[in-house]
Every structure is written in C-alpha cells, then in structure tokens.
Amino acid sequence: MDLSIQIDPILEAHIAQEAKRLGMSESDFVKDLLEQALGFKNPYQLLQQVRSGAPIGDPHASEHTGEKFKAKLHAQRAS
C-alpha cells in the first residue's frame, strides 16, 4: 500500500538525517517508527528477549550456509 503524507521540510530533513545515520532508507525508518507507535514493535520486549539468552528466530538458519548458497546459485544458472 502506498501512503502519501505532507510533512514539514524541517521534519523531513531530520528524518533523512536519522535514516542516513542508521543506514536505512527513509521509508523503512518511517515504517519502523509507525510500527513502534502502533505497538507492533516493542524495543523493550526485544531487549528482554536478547537478555534472556533464549534462542531468537530459527536456530538452524546459519547451518550449512555454503551448501545452500551453492545450490541456489546452481539453480539460478540452470534457469
């Protein structure tokens, strides 16, 4: 979904500066802020998860990455 809003040029400059500092696009920066404001992302809960030491995400995601990468390249070349 595309959404257009009009914002103050000073605010736009701050968004651009902060997004650049964080190494992300302005669009991703604004989406992240909206998700936090609407309660979809809670930095405090993420910090609690990290500090708990419990696995986050797929614990097997980094296994056999070389083999997976080679297979993906081979599949692309075959197409």
mmCIF file of the N, C-alpha and C atoms, coordinates in Angstrom:
data_MODEL
# 
_entry.id   MODEL 
# 
loop_
_atom_site.group_PDB 
_atom_site.id 
_atom_site.type_symbol 
_atom_site.label_atom_id 
_atom_site.label_alt_id 
_atom_site.label_comp_id 
_atom_site.label_asym_id 
_atom_site.label_entity_id 
_atom_site.label_seq_id 
_atom_site.pdbx_PDB_ins_code 
_atom_site.Cartn_x 
_atom_site.Cartn_y 
_atom_site.Cartn_z 
_atom_site.occupancy 
_atom_site.B_iso_or_equiv 
_atom_site.pdbx_formal_charge 
_atom_site.auth_seq_id 
_atom_site.auth_comp_id 
_atom_site.auth_asym_id 
_atom_site.auth_atom_id 
_atom_site.pdbx_PDB_model_num 
ATOM 1   N N  . MET A 1 1  ? 0.844  -1.177  0.000   1.00 0.00 ? 1  MET A N  1 
ATOM 2   C CA . MET A 1 1  ? 0.000  0.000   0.000   1.00 0.00 ? 1  MET A CA 1 
ATOM 3   C C  . MET A 1 1  ? 0.883  1.231   0.000   1.00 0.00 ? 1  MET A C  1 
ATOM 4   N N  . ASP A 1 2  ? 0.567  2.158   -0.839  1.00 0.00 ? 2  ASP A N  1 
ATOM 5   C CA . ASP A 1 2  ? 1.275  3.435   -0.865  1.00 0.00 ? 2  ASP A CA 1 
ATOM 6   C C  . ASP A 1 2  ? 0.484  4.431   -0.041  1.00 0.00 ? 2  ASP A C  1 
ATOM 7   N N  . LEU A 1 3  ? 1.206  5.254   0.690   1.00 0.00 ? 3  LEU A N  1 
ATOM 8   C CA . LEU A 1 3  ? 0.594  6.279   1.528   1.00 0.00 ? 3  LEU A CA 1 
ATOM 9   C C  . LEU A 1 3  ? 1.399  7.549   1.341   1.00 0.00 ? 3  LEU A C  1 
ATOM 10  N N  . SER A 1 4  ? 0.718  8.631   1.046   1.00 0.00 ? 4  SER A N  1 
ATOM 11  C CA . SER A 1 4  ? 1.391  9.910   0.888   1.00 0.00 ? 4  SER A CA 1 
ATOM 12  C C  . SER A 1 4  ? 0.961  10.843  2.000   1.00 0.00 ? 4  SER A C  1 
ATOM 13  N N  . ILE A 1 5  ? 1.931  11.492  2.598   1.00 0.00 ? 5  ILE A N  1 
ATOM 14  C CA . ILE A 1 5  ? 1.624  12.485  3.625   1.00 0.00 ? 5  ILE A CA 1 
ATOM 15  C C  . ILE A 1 5  ? 2.481  13.715  3.357   1.00 0.00 ? 5  ILE A C  1 
ATOM 16  N N  . GLN A 1 6  ? 2.025  14.838  3.847   1.00 0.00 ? 6  GLN A N  1 
ATOM 17  C CA . GLN A 1 6  ? 2.798  16.064  3.727   1.00 0.00 ? 6  GLN A CA 1 
ATOM 18  C C  . GLN A 1 6  ? 3.358  16.377  5.106   1.00 0.00 ? 6  GLN A C  1 
ATOM 19  N N  . ILE A 1 7  ? 4.664  16.594  5.145   1.00 0.00 ? 7  ILE A N  1 
ATOM 20  C CA . ILE A 1 7  ? 5.307  16.916  6.403   1.00 0.00 ? 7  ILE A CA 1 
ATOM 21  C C  . ILE A 1 7  ? 6.149  18.174  6.241   1.00 0.00 ? 7  ILE A C  1 
ATOM 22  N N  . ASP A 1 8  ? 6.422  18.780  7.333   1.00 0.00 ? 8  ASP A N  1 
ATOM 23  C CA . ASP A 1 8  ? 7.218  19.993  7.376   1.00 0.00 ? 8  ASP A CA 1 
ATOM 24  C C  . ASP A 1 8  ? 8.621  19.708  6.820   1.00 0.00 ? 8  ASP A C  1 
ATOM 25  N N  . PRO A 1 9  ? 9.186  20.598  6.039   1.00 0.00 ? 9  PRO A N  1 
ATOM 26  C CA . PRO A 1 9  ? 10.528 20.376  5.481   1.00 0.00 ? 9  PRO A CA 1 
ATOM 27  C C  . PRO A 1 9  ? 11.603 20.142  6.553   1.00 0.00 ? 9  PRO A C  1 
ATOM 28  N N  . ILE A 1 10 ? 11.468 20.778  7.696   1.00 0.00 ? 10 ILE A N  1 
ATOM 29  C CA . ILE A 1 10 ? 12.446 20.573  8.768   1.00 0.00 ? 10 ILE A CA 1 
ATOM 30  C C  . ILE A 1 10 ? 12.351 19.145  9.293   1.00 0.00 ? 10 ILE A C  1 
ATOM 31  N N  . LEU A 1 11 ? 11.119 18.642  9.481   1.00 0.00 ? 11 LEU A N  1 
ATOM 32  C CA . LEU A 1 11 ? 10.922 17.267  9.924   1.00 0.00 ? 11 LEU A CA 1 
ATOM 33  C C  . LEU A 1 11 ? 11.461 16.301  8.871   1.00 0.00 ? 11 LEU A C  1 
ATOM 34  N N  . GLU A 1 12 ? 11.225 16.602  7.615   1.00 0.00 ? 12 GLU A N  1 
ATOM 35  C CA . GLU A 1 12 ? 11.721 15.753  6.532   1.00 0.00 ? 12 GLU A CA 1 
ATOM 36  C C  . GLU A 1 12 ? 13.250 15.683  6.557   1.00 0.00 ? 12 GLU A C  1 
ATOM 37  N N  . ALA A 1 13 ? 13.898 16.808  6.827   1.00 0.00 ? 13 ALA A N  1 
ATOM 38  C CA . ALA A 1 13 ? 15.359 16.828  6.906   1.00 0.00 ? 13 ALA A CA 1 
ATOM 39  C C  . ALA A 1 13 ? 15.848 15.990  8.077   1.00 0.00 ? 13 ALA A C  1 
ATOM 40  N N  . HIS A 1 14 ? 15.146 16.059  9.205   1.00 0.00 ? 14 HIS A N  1 
ATOM 41  C CA . HIS A 1 14 ? 15.524 15.246  10.367  1.00 0.00 ? 14 HIS A CA 1 
ATOM 42  C C  . HIS A 1 14 ? 15.345 13.762  10.077  1.00 0.00 ? 14 HIS A C  1 
ATOM 43  N N  . ILE A 1 15 ? 14.275 13.405  9.386   1.00 0.00 ? 15 ILE A N  1 
ATOM 44  C CA . ILE A 1 15 ? 14.040 12.010  9.011   1.00 0.00 ? 15 ILE A CA 1 
ATOM 45  C C  . ILE A 1 15 ? 15.166 11.524  8.106   1.00 0.00 ? 15 ILE A C  1 
ATOM 46  N N  . ALA A 1 16 ? 15.512 12.321  7.117   1.00 0.00 ? 16 ALA A N  1 
ATOM 47  C CA . ALA A 1 16 ? 16.576 11.937  6.192   1.00 0.00 ? 16 ALA A CA 1 
ATOM 48  C C  . ALA A 1 16 ? 17.907 11.775  6.921   1.00 0.00 ? 16 ALA A C  1 
ATOM 49  N N  . GLN A 1 17 ? 18.206 12.697  7.819   1.00 0.00 ? 17 GLN A N  1 
ATOM 50  C CA . GLN A 1 17 ? 19.466 12.643  8.558   1.00 0.00 ? 17 GLN A CA 1 
ATOM 51  C C  . GLN A 1 17 ? 19.534 11.414  9.465   1.00 0.00 ? 17 GLN A C  1 
ATOM 52  N N  . GLU A 1 18 ? 18.463 11.129  10.182  1.00 0.00 ? 18 GLU A N  1 
ATOM 53  C CA . GLU A 1 18 ? 18.453 9.993   11.104  1.00 0.00 ? 18 GLU A CA 1 
ATOM 54  C C  . GLU A 1 18 ? 18.471 8.668   10.347  1.00 0.00 ? 18 GLU A C  1 
ATOM 55  N N  . ALA A 1 19 ? 17.733 8.590   9.251   1.00 0.00 ? 19 ALA A N  1 
ATOM 56  C CA . ALA A 1 19 ? 17.735 7.370   8.442   1.00 0.00 ? 19 ALA A CA 1 
ATOM 57  C C  . ALA A 1 19 ? 19.132 7.106   7.894   1.00 0.00 ? 19 ALA A C  1 
ATOM 58  N N  . LYS A 1 20 ? 19.804 8.156   7.432   1.00 0.00 ? 20 LYS A N  1 
ATOM 59  C CA . LYS A 1 20 ? 21.160 8.001   6.916   1.00 0.00 ? 20 LYS A CA 1 
ATOM 60  C C  . LYS A 1 20 ? 22.105 7.552   8.021   1.00 0.00 ? 20 LYS A C  1 
ATOM 61  N N  . ARG A 1 21 ? 21.962 8.128   9.211   1.00 0.00 ? 21 ARG A N  1 
ATOM 62  C CA . ARG A 1 21 ? 22.813 7.753   10.337  1.00 0.00 ? 21 ARG A CA 1 
ATOM 63  C C  . ARG A 1 21 ? 22.652 6.285   10.687  1.00 0.00 ? 21 ARG A C  1 
ATOM 64  N N  . LEU A 1 22 ? 21.420 5.787   10.584  1.00 0.00 ? 22 LEU A N  1 
ATOM 65  C CA . LEU A 1 22 ? 21.133 4.392   10.914  1.00 0.00 ? 22 LEU A CA 1 
ATOM 66  C C  . LEU A 1 22 ? 21.383 3.447   9.741   1.00 0.00 ? 22 LEU A C  1 
ATOM 67  N N  . GLY A 1 23 ? 21.678 3.998   8.571   1.00 0.00 ? 23 GLY A N  1 
ATOM 68  C CA . GLY A 1 23 ? 21.959 3.158   7.407   1.00 0.00 ? 23 GLY A CA 1 
ATOM 69  C C  . GLY A 1 23 ? 20.724 2.504   6.828   1.00 0.00 ? 23 GLY A C  1 
ATOM 70  N N  . MET A 1 24 ? 19.617 3.212   6.856   1.00 0.00 ? 24 MET A N  1 
ATOM 71  C CA . MET A 1 24 ? 18.382 2.652   6.313   1.00 0.00 ? 24 MET A CA 1 
ATOM 72  C C  . MET A 1 24 ? 17.696 3.704   5.440   1.00 0.00 ? 24 MET A C  1 
ATOM 73  N N  . SER A 1 25 ? 16.750 3.243   4.637   1.00 0.00 ? 25 SER A N  1 
ATOM 74  C CA . SER A 1 25 ? 16.024 4.181   3.787   1.00 0.00 ? 25 SER A CA 1 
ATOM 75  C C  . SER A 1 25 ? 15.063 5.005   4.644   1.00 0.00 ? 25 SER A C  1 
ATOM 76  N N  . GLU A 1 26 ? 14.695 6.152   4.126   1.00 0.00 ? 26 GLU A N  1 
ATOM 77  C CA . GLU A 1 26 ? 13.733 6.994   4.839   1.00 0.00 ? 26 GLU A CA 1 
ATOM 78  C C  . GLU A 1 26 ? 12.399 6.261   4.995   1.00 0.00 ? 26 GLU A C  1 
ATOM 79  N N  . SER A 1 27 ? 12.012 5.536   3.962   1.00 0.00 ? 27 SER A N  1 
ATOM 80  C CA . SER A 1 27 ? 10.758 4.789   4.009   1.00 0.00 ? 27 SER A CA 1 
ATOM 81  C C  . SER A 1 27 ? 10.784 3.744   5.124   1.00 0.00 ? 27 SER A C  1 
ATOM 82  N N  . ASP A 1 28 ? 11.875 2.973   5.204   1.00 0.00 ? 28 ASP A N  1 
ATOM 83  C CA . ASP A 1 28 ? 11.987 1.964   6.256   1.00 0.00 ? 28 ASP A CA 1 
ATOM 84  C C  . ASP A 1 28 ? 12.028 2.605   7.641   1.00 0.00 ? 28 ASP A C  1 
ATOM 85  N N  . PHE A 1 29 ? 12.696 3.749   7.738   1.00 0.00 ? 29 PHE A N  1 
ATOM 86  C CA . PHE A 1 29 ? 12.769 4.461   9.013   1.00 0.00 ? 29 PHE A CA 1 
ATOM 87  C C  . PHE A 1 29 ? 11.374 4.870   9.484   1.00 0.00 ? 29 PHE A C  1 
ATOM 88  N N  . VAL A 1 30 ? 10.586 5.454   8.579   1.00 0.00 ? 30 VAL A N  1 
ATOM 89  C CA . VAL A 1 30 ? 9.233  5.896   8.932   1.00 0.00 ? 30 VAL A CA 1 
ATOM 90  C C  . VAL A 1 30 ? 8.344  4.697   9.248   1.00 0.00 ? 30 VAL A C  1 
ATOM 91  N N  . LYS A 1 31 ? 8.463  3.616   8.453   1.00 0.00 ? 31 LYS A N  1 
ATOM 92  C CA . LYS A 1 31 ? 7.661  2.409   8.740   1.00 0.00 ? 31 LYS A CA 1 
ATOM 93  C C  . LYS A 1 31 ? 7.987  1.853   10.117  1.00 0.00 ? 31 LYS A C  1 
ATOM 94  N N  . ASP A 1 32 ? 9.279  1.834   10.473  1.00 0.00 ? 32 ASP A N  1 
ATOM 95  C CA . ASP A 1 32 ? 9.698  1.340   11.780  1.00 0.00 ? 32 ASP A CA 1 
ATOM 96  C C  . ASP A 1 32 ? 9.099  2.191   12.900  1.00 0.00 ? 32 ASP A C  1 
ATOM 97  N N  . LEU A 1 33 ? 9.123  3.499   12.730  1.00 0.00 ? 33 LEU A N  1 
ATOM 98  C CA . LEU A 1 33 ? 8.534  4.395   13.732  1.00 0.00 ? 33 LEU A CA 1 
ATOM 99  C C  . LEU A 1 33 ? 7.030  4.165   13.874  1.00 0.00 ? 33 LEU A C  1 
ATOM 100 N N  . LEU A 1 34 ? 6.351  3.983   12.743  1.00 0.00 ? 34 LEU A N  1 
ATOM 101 C CA . LEU A 1 34 ? 4.907  3.738   12.796  1.00 0.00 ? 34 LEU A CA 1 
ATOM 102 C C  . LEU A 1 34 ? 4.591  2.420   13.497  1.00 0.00 ? 34 LEU A C  1 
ATOM 103 N N  . GLU A 1 35 ? 5.370  1.385   13.195  1.00 0.00 ? 35 GLU A N  1 
ATOM 104 C CA . GLU A 1 35 ? 5.156  0.092   13.854  1.00 0.00 ? 35 GLU A CA 1 
ATOM 105 C C  . GLU A 1 35 ? 5.361  0.204   15.357  1.00 0.00 ? 35 GLU A C  1 
ATOM 106 N N  . GLN A 1 36 ? 6.364  0.961   15.774  1.00 0.00 ? 36 GLN A N  1 
ATOM 107 C CA . GLN A 1 36 ? 6.589  1.156   17.204  1.00 0.00 ? 36 GLN A CA 1 
ATOM 108 C C  . GLN A 1 36 ? 5.443  1.942   17.829  1.00 0.00 ? 36 GLN A C  1 
ATOM 109 N N  . ALA A 1 37 ? 5.006  3.014   17.162  1.00 0.00 ? 37 ALA A N  1 
ATOM 110 C CA . ALA A 1 37 ? 3.934  3.855   17.690  1.00 0.00 ? 37 ALA A CA 1 
ATOM 111 C C  . ALA A 1 37 ? 2.612  3.094   17.803  1.00 0.00 ? 37 ALA A C  1 
ATOM 112 N N  . LEU A 1 38 ? 2.382  2.158   16.881  1.00 0.00 ? 38 LEU A N  1 
ATOM 113 C CA . LEU A 1 38 ? 1.132  1.392   16.886  1.00 0.00 ? 38 LEU A CA 1 
ATOM 114 C C  . LEU A 1 38 ? 1.223  0.129   17.735  1.00 0.00 ? 38 LEU A C  1 
ATOM 115 N N  . GLY A 1 39 ? 2.390  -0.106  18.325  1.00 0.00 ? 39 GLY A N  1 
ATOM 116 C CA . GLY A 1 39 ? 2.539  -1.239  19.227  1.00 0.00 ? 39 GLY A CA 1 
ATOM 117 C C  . GLY A 1 39 ? 2.926  -2.543  18.567  1.00 0.00 ? 39 GLY A C  1 
ATOM 118 N N  . PHE A 1 40 ? 3.267  -2.512  17.280  1.00 0.00 ? 40 PHE A N  1 
ATOM 119 C CA . PHE A 1 40 ? 3.671  -3.745  16.602  1.00 0.00 ? 40 PHE A CA 1 
ATOM 120 C C  . PHE A 1 40 ? 5.096  -4.137  16.960  1.00 0.00 ? 40 PHE A C  1 
ATOM 121 N N  . LYS A 1 41 ? 5.933  -3.159  17.256  1.00 0.00 ? 41 LYS A N  1 
ATOM 122 C CA . LYS A 1 41 ? 7.313  -3.407  17.653  1.00 0.00 ? 41 LYS A CA 1 
ATOM 123 C C  . LYS A 1 41 ? 7.529  -2.756  19.009  1.00 0.00 ? 41 LYS A C  1 
ATOM 124 N N  . ASN A 1 42 ? 8.070  -3.531  19.914  1.00 0.00 ? 42 ASN A N  1 
ATOM 125 C CA . ASN A 1 42 ? 8.344  -3.003  21.240  1.00 0.00 ? 42 ASN A CA 1 
ATOM 126 C C  . ASN A 1 42 ? 9.825  -3.232  21.551  1.00 0.00 ? 42 ASN A C  1 
ATOM 127 N N  . PRO A 1 43 ? 10.648 -2.183  21.473  1.00 0.00 ? 43 PRO A N  1 
ATOM 128 C CA . PRO A 1 43 ? 12.084 -2.350  21.714  1.00 0.00 ? 43 PRO A CA 1 
ATOM 129 C C  . PRO A 1 43 ? 12.397 -2.936  23.091  1.00 0.00 ? 43 PRO A C  1 
ATOM 130 N N  . TYR A 1 44 ? 11.581 -2.623  24.081  1.00 0.00 ? 44 TYR A N  1 
ATOM 131 C CA . TYR A 1 44 ? 11.822 -3.154  25.421  1.00 0.00 ? 44 TYR A CA 1 
ATOM 132 C C  . TYR A 1 44 ? 11.642 -4.670  25.451  1.00 0.00 ? 44 TYR A C  1 
ATOM 133 N N  . GLN A 1 45 ? 10.602 -5.183  24.777  1.00 0.00 ? 45 GLN A N  1 
ATOM 134 C CA . GLN A 1 45 ? 10.389 -6.632  24.732  1.00 0.00 ? 45 GLN A CA 1 
ATOM 135 C C  . GLN A 1 45 ? 11.535 -7.324  23.993  1.00 0.00 ? 45 GLN A C  1 
ATOM 136 N N  . LEU A 1 46 ? 12.016 -6.720  22.923  1.00 0.00 ? 46 LEU A N  1 
ATOM 137 C CA . LEU A 1 46 ? 13.147 -7.292  22.189  1.00 0.00 ? 46 LEU A CA 1 
ATOM 138 C C  . LEU A 1 46 ? 14.385 -7.336  23.076  1.00 0.00 ? 46 LEU A C  1 
ATOM 139 N N  . LEU A 1 47 ? 14.631 -6.275  23.819  1.00 0.00 ? 47 LEU A N  1 
ATOM 140 C CA . LEU A 1 47 ? 15.768 -6.249  24.738  1.00 0.00 ? 47 LEU A CA 1 
ATOM 141 C C  . LEU A 1 47 ? 15.642 -7.347  25.787  1.00 0.00 ? 47 LEU A C  1 
ATOM 142 N N  . GLN A 1 48 ? 14.435 -7.546  26.301  1.00 0.00 ? 48 GLN A N  1 
ATOM 143 C CA . GLN A 1 48 ? 14.223 -8.618  27.281  1.00 0.00 ? 48 GLN A CA 1 
ATOM 144 C C  . GLN A 1 48 ? 14.515 -9.983  26.674  1.00 0.00 ? 48 GLN A C  1 
ATOM 145 N N  . GLN A 1 49 ? 14.099 -10.206 25.423  1.00 0.00 ? 49 GLN A N  1 
ATOM 146 C CA . GLN A 1 49 ? 14.372 -11.477 24.749  1.00 0.00 ? 49 GLN A CA 1 
ATOM 147 C C  . GLN A 1 49 ? 15.863 -11.704 24.596  1.00 0.00 ? 49 GLN A C  1 
ATOM 148 N N  . VAL A 1 50 ? 16.570 -10.664 24.174  1.00 0.00 ? 50 VAL A N  1 
ATOM 149 C CA . VAL A 1 50 ? 18.014 -10.786 23.966  1.00 0.00 ? 50 VAL A CA 1 
ATOM 150 C C  . VAL A 1 50 ? 18.712 -11.071 25.286  1.00 0.00 ? 50 VAL A C  1 
ATOM 151 N N  . ARG A 1 51 ? 18.335 -10.368 26.330  1.00 0.00 ? 51 ARG A N  1 
ATOM 152 C CA . ARG A 1 51 ? 18.984 -10.555 27.631  1.00 0.00 ? 51 ARG A CA 1 
ATOM 153 C C  . ARG A 1 51 ? 18.649 -11.895 28.270  1.00 0.00 ? 51 ARG A C  1 
ATOM 154 N N  . SER A 1 52 ? 17.533 -12.496 27.890  1.00 0.00 ? 52 SER A N  1 
ATOM 155 C CA . SER A 1 52 ? 17.141 -13.759 28.495  1.00 0.00 ? 52 SER A CA 1 
ATOM 156 C C  . SER A 1 52 ? 18.059 -14.911 28.077  1.00 0.00 ? 52 SER A C  1 
ATOM 157 N N  . GLY A 1 53 ? 18.729 -14.754 26.953  1.00 0.00 ? 53 GLY A N  1 
ATOM 158 C CA . GLY A 1 53 ? 19.605 -15.808 26.467  1.00 0.00 ? 53 GLY A CA 1 
ATOM 159 C C  . GLY A 1 53 ? 18.872 -16.898 25.714  1.00 0.00 ? 53 GLY A C  1 
ATOM 160 N N  . ALA A 1 54 ? 17.551 -16.802 25.620  1.00 0.00 ? 54 ALA A N  1 
ATOM 161 C CA . ALA A 1 54 ? 16.754 -17.788 24.887  1.00 0.00 ? 54 ALA A CA 1 
ATOM 162 C C  . ALA A 1 54 ? 16.971 -17.593 23.388  1.00 0.00 ? 54 ALA A C  1 
ATOM 163 N N  . PRO A 1 55 ? 16.943 -18.666 22.610  1.00 0.00 ? 55 PRO A N  1 
ATOM 164 C CA . PRO A 1 55 ? 17.125 -18.535 21.165  1.00 0.00 ? 55 PRO A CA 1 
ATOM 165 C C  . PRO A 1 55 ? 16.040 -17.654 20.541  1.00 0.00 ? 55 PRO A C  1 
ATOM 166 N N  . ILE A 1 56 ? 16.444 -16.822 19.610  1.00 0.00 ? 56 ILE A N  1 
ATOM 167 C CA . ILE A 1 56 ? 15.511 -15.952 18.898  1.00 0.00 ? 56 ILE A CA 1 
ATOM 168 C C  . ILE A 1 56 ? 15.574 -16.332 17.429  1.00 0.00 ? 56 ILE A C  1 
ATOM 169 N N  . GLY A 1 57 ? 14.447 -16.550 16.823  1.00 0.00 ? 57 GLY A N  1 
ATOM 170 C CA . GLY A 1 57 ? 14.425 -16.915 15.411  1.00 0.00 ? 57 GLY A CA 1 
ATOM 171 C C  . GLY A 1 57 ? 14.740 -18.387 15.209  1.00 0.00 ? 57 GLY A C  1 
ATOM 172 N N  . ASP A 1 58 ? 15.181 -18.712 14.014  1.00 0.00 ? 58 ASP A N  1 
ATOM 173 C CA . ASP A 1 58 ? 15.489 -20.092 13.647  1.00 0.00 ? 58 ASP A CA 1 
ATOM 174 C C  . ASP A 1 58 ? 16.916 -20.424 14.064  1.00 0.00 ? 58 ASP A C  1 
ATOM 175 N N  . PRO A 1 59 ? 17.102 -21.305 15.045  1.00 0.00 ? 59 PRO A N  1 
ATOM 176 C CA . PRO A 1 59 ? 18.459 -21.613 15.493  1.00 0.00 ? 59 PRO A CA 1 
ATOM 177 C C  . PRO A 1 59 ? 19.286 -22.365 14.452  1.00 0.00 ? 59 PRO A C  1 
ATOM 178 N N  . HIS A 1 60 ? 18.655 -22.905 13.434  1.00 0.00 ? 60 HIS A N  1 
ATOM 179 C CA . HIS A 1 60 ? 19.368 -23.666 12.412  1.00 0.00 ? 60 HIS A CA 1 
ATOM 180 C C  . HIS A 1 60 ? 19.621 -22.846 11.140  1.00 0.00 ? 60 HIS A C  1 
ATOM 181 N N  . ALA A 1 61 ? 19.289 -21.561 11.178  1.00 0.00 ? 61 ALA A N  1 
ATOM 182 C CA . ALA A 1 61 ? 19.396 -20.726 9.973   1.00 0.00 ? 61 ALA A CA 1 
ATOM 183 C C  . ALA A 1 61 ? 20.819 -20.596 9.465   1.00 0.00 ? 61 ALA A C  1 
ATOM 184 N N  . SER A 1 62 ? 21.794 -20.675 10.348  1.00 0.00 ? 62 SER A N  1 
ATOM 185 C CA . SER A 1 62 ? 23.179 -20.483 9.902   1.00 0.00 ? 62 SER A CA 1 
ATOM 186 C C  . SER A 1 62 ? 23.918 -21.795 9.651   1.00 0.00 ? 62 SER A C  1 
ATOM 187 N N  . GLU A 1 63 ? 23.183 -22.903 9.619   1.00 0.00 ? 63 GLU A N  1 
ATOM 188 C CA . GLU A 1 63 ? 23.810 -24.191 9.355   1.00 0.00 ? 63 GLU A CA 1 
ATOM 189 C C  . GLU A 1 63 ? 23.874 -24.447 7.855   1.00 0.00 ? 63 GLU A C  1 
ATOM 190 N N  . HIS A 1 64 ? 24.979 -24.947 7.406   1.00 0.00 ? 64 HIS A N  1 
ATOM 191 C CA . HIS A 1 64 ? 25.179 -25.355 6.005   1.00 0.00 ? 64 HIS A CA 1 
ATOM 192 C C  . HIS A 1 64 ? 24.918 -24.212 5.019   1.00 0.00 ? 64 HIS A C  1 
ATOM 193 N N  . THR A 1 65 ? 25.303 -23.004 5.397   1.00 0.00 ? 65 THR A N  1 
ATOM 194 C CA . THR A 1 65 ? 25.023 -21.856 4.537   1.00 0.00 ? 65 THR A CA 1 
ATOM 195 C C  . THR A 1 65 ? 25.774 -21.930 3.213   1.00 0.00 ? 65 THR A C  1 
ATOM 196 N N  . GLY A 1 66 ? 27.001 -22.444 3.232   1.00 0.00 ? 66 GLY A N  1 
ATOM 197 C CA . GLY A 1 66 ? 27.763 -22.556 1.990   1.00 0.00 ? 66 GLY A CA 1 
ATOM 198 C C  . GLY A 1 66 ? 27.092 -23.486 0.999   1.00 0.00 ? 66 GLY A C  1 
ATOM 199 N N  . GLU A 1 67 ? 26.625 -24.610 1.498   1.00 0.00 ? 67 GLU A N  1 
ATOM 200 C CA . GLU A 1 67 ? 25.951 -25.573 0.625   1.00 0.00 ? 67 GLU A CA 1 
ATOM 201 C C  . GLU A 1 67 ? 24.646 -25.003 0.080   1.00 0.00 ? 67 GLU A C  1 
ATOM 202 N N  . LYS A 1 68 ? 23.908 -24.300 0.932   1.00 0.00 ? 68 LYS A N  1 
ATOM 203 C CA . LYS A 1 68 ? 22.638 -23.702 0.498   1.00 0.00 ? 68 LYS A CA 1 
ATOM 204 C C  . LYS A 1 68 ? 22.888 -22.636 -0.565  1.00 0.00 ? 68 LYS A C  1 
ATOM 205 N N  . PHE A 1 69 ? 23.930 -21.832 -0.362  1.00 0.00 ? 69 PHE A N  1 
ATOM 206 C CA . PHE A 1 69 ? 24.264 -20.773 -1.312  1.00 0.00 ? 69 PHE A CA 1 
ATOM 207 C C  . PHE A 1 69 ? 24.667 -21.359 -2.659  1.00 0.00 ? 69 PHE A C  1 
ATOM 208 N N  . LYS A 1 70 ? 25.495 -22.386 -2.633  1.00 0.00 ? 70 LYS A N  1 
ATOM 209 C CA . LYS A 1 70 ? 25.919 -23.037 -3.880  1.00 0.00 ? 70 LYS A CA 1 
ATOM 210 C C  . LYS A 1 70 ? 24.719 -23.622 -4.620  1.00 0.00 ? 70 LYS A C  1 
ATOM 211 N N  . ALA A 1 71 ? 23.809 -24.250 -3.893  1.00 0.00 ? 71 ALA A N  1 
ATOM 212 C CA . ALA A 1 71 ? 22.619 -24.829 -4.524  1.00 0.00 ? 71 ALA A CA 1 
ATOM 213 C C  . ALA A 1 71 ? 21.749 -23.736 -5.148  1.00 0.00 ? 71 ALA A C  1 
ATOM 214 N N  . LYS A 1 72 ? 21.650 -22.614 -4.464  1.00 0.00 ? 72 LYS A N  1 
ATOM 215 C CA . LYS A 1 72 ? 20.841 -21.511 -5.001  1.00 0.00 ? 72 LYS A CA 1 
ATOM 216 C C  . LYS A 1 72 ? 21.477 -20.947 -6.263  1.00 0.00 ? 72 LYS A C  1 
ATOM 217 N N  . LEU A 1 73 ? 22.790 -20.781 -6.273  1.00 0.00 ? 73 LEU A N  1 
ATOM 218 C CA . LEU A 1 73 ? 23.481 -20.296 -7.471  1.00 0.00 ? 73 LEU A CA 1 
ATOM 219 C C  . LEU A 1 73 ? 23.329 -21.281 -8.614  1.00 0.00 ? 73 LEU A C  1 
ATOM 220 N N  . HIS A 1 74 ? 23.469 -22.572 -8.318  1.00 0.00 ? 74 HIS A N  1 
ATOM 221 C CA . HIS A 1 74 ? 23.337 -23.596 -9.346  1.00 0.00 ? 74 HIS A CA 1 
ATOM 222 C C  . HIS A 1 74 ? 21.930 -23.556 -9.952  1.00 0.00 ? 74 HIS A C  1 
ATOM 223 N N  . ALA A 1 75 ? 20.922 -23.378 -9.117  1.00 0.00 ? 75 ALA A N  1 
ATOM 224 C CA . ALA A 1 75 ? 19.547 -23.317 -9.601  1.00 0.00 ? 75 ALA A CA 1 
ATOM 225 C C  . ALA A 1 75 ? 19.332 -22.094 -10.485 1.00 0.00 ? 75 ALA A C  1 
ATOM 226 N N  . GLN A 1 76 ? 19.948 -20.985 -10.136 1.00 0.00 ? 76 GLN A N  1 
ATOM 227 C CA . GLN A 1 76 ? 19.810 -19.777 -10.943 1.00 0.00 ? 76 GLN A CA 1 
ATOM 228 C C  . GLN A 1 76 ? 20.483 -19.936 -12.310 1.00 0.00 ? 76 GLN A C  1 
ATOM 229 N N  . ARG A 1 77 ? 21.622 -20.579 -12.315 1.00 0.00 ? 77 ARG A N  1 
ATOM 230 C CA . ARG A 1 77 ? 22.343 -20.775 -13.577 1.00 0.00 ? 77 ARG A CA 1 
ATOM 231 C C  . ARG A 1 77 ? 21.621 -21.767 -14.477 1.00 0.00 ? 77 ARG A C  1 
ATOM 232 N N  . ALA A 1 78 ? 20.912 -22.709 -13.879 1.00 0.00 ? 78 ALA A N  1 
ATOM 233 C CA . ALA A 1 78 ? 20.195 -23.709 -14.659 1.00 0.00 ? 78 ALA A CA 1 
ATOM 234 C C  . ALA A 1 78 ? 18.952 -23.121 -15.331 1.00 0.00 ? 78 ALA A C  1 
ATOM 235 N N  . SER A 1 79 ? 18.434 -22.031 -14.779 1.00 0.00 ? 79 SER A N  1 
ATOM 236 C CA . SER A 1 79 ? 17.211 -21.440 -15.365 1.00 0.00 ? 79 SER A CA 1 
ATOM 237 C C  . SER A 1 79 ? 17.474 -20.651 -16.592 1.00 0.00 ? 79 SER A C  1 
# 
